[in-house]
């Protein structure tokens, strides 16, 4: 029963986040310019990069059976990703969307990365929450089973977030 309630809460929270992001991105362009929050894209990329480093470090710790350090890294990665989400929403609510200006062969590369990043970012939140829940409740067999999917997807989303930033703002 407790698992069902947790998964319902995780599903509801995940849906609420996806709807919030969709609303912020799809609404009318804001009246505030991106220049009002110019540091947020770089901050977002830094938070994604930090999350990626924490994920890899946490994985290395669990391979060495250092559960406490693994737990600390994974919770820090989740906190960092959560801060990213808040910063991302603030930026896009304030500045709207930024159009990709690249031309030629880089355009399909950018949009392939962007689309896969967006789709997998919607998947990673319920996966991460479920993985954390199963560790928290000491359901370690099922935790490991879902973590095998969560880690590579979460790492991909974090790394591609940095790549999308670099391509969007530095090409």
Secondary structure, DSSP 4 states (H G I P E B T S, - for coil): -HHHHHHHHHHHHHHHHHHHHHHHHHSPPPSS-GGGGTTHHHHHHHHHHHHHHHHHHHHHHHHTT-HHHHHHHHHHHHHHHHHHHHHHHHHHHHH--------THHHHHHHHHHHHHHHHHHHHHHHHHHHHHHHHTT-HHHHHHHHHHHHHHHHHHHHHHHHHHHHHHH-
